[in-house]
Amino acid sequence: MAGHNEIDEGFYSRQLYVLGHDAMHRMGSAKVLIAGLRGLGVEIAKNVILSGVKSVTVQDEGRTEWSDLSSQFFLQECHLGQNRATCSLPHLAALNPHVLVSEHTGPLNENLVLQHQVVVLTDSSLEDQKRFGDLCHLNRIQFIVADTKGLCGQLFCDFGEEFEVMDPDGETPVSLMIDRITKDNPGVVLCTDDQKHGLSDGSKVIFSEVQGMTELNTMGPVEIKVCGQYSFSICDTSAFSDYERGGVMTEVKQPLKLQFKPLSEALRDHQLLIPNDYGKITRHNTLHLAFQALHSFVKQQQRLPHS
């Protein structure tokens, strides 16, 4: 058994290989609230619990209906008329012994939201999305809205005004052999002819195993400017020792800070919409309006449209 602050490396071996210890430790301190436990909500809850967060609260005041049995895999016919969260709790808790899983069968409220670092709303009204979205944005709580209707879905994320992404592209850092380095201001690094560096202006690199111009081996990350597919310029190397041979250049990933708007503002900014099918370039705008129209219909009629 792992200690209170330790990671069970046997249980999380695959995740540790992909994410690393630092990310796993940060996830292990997160308290997550998932509101709505129909088909989409229970799938999210299952994945979040398996990921190894500190705790998950599932909120749903609704009772199991026949329609739930087609998508909510923890509900059965014997659960009809019973609370969805209560019926699902034993199955969810059994997924990961390291995660505290609890239920809340009352209405979603501000006090409950403020007890968590991450809030996920599913099967929610537009009014609740905007209300709790503003609350989360104000209190620096990560806020996610997810919903599906038939074959269509929507996803909204608000991670605050200063959200830091440690690895912007998820790609393996570039590492290449060096052919030569000029002694100039700025110095120019040429990679071997068979390897394009793939870097961009502003990327940062470190050097190792350079012979002759050894000053580069002990420098921190150096910002580069692209000269060509096989070359880039660095700092002033005119006062360094003469380059002799060898060396390896390795890219250093730089954190990226992103700013998110609350849902109440983002709904009016169509530039934030991301196309999901470039073969149907305007469909995401249509779906955005369709979901808002559907929310309006449900608010007025208290039901979904008939098929």
Order of alpha helices (4+ residues) and beta strands (2+ residues): alpha-alpha-beta-alpha-beta-alpha-beta-alpha-beta-alpha-beta-beta-beta-beta-beta-beta-beta-beta-beta-beta-beta-alpha-alpha
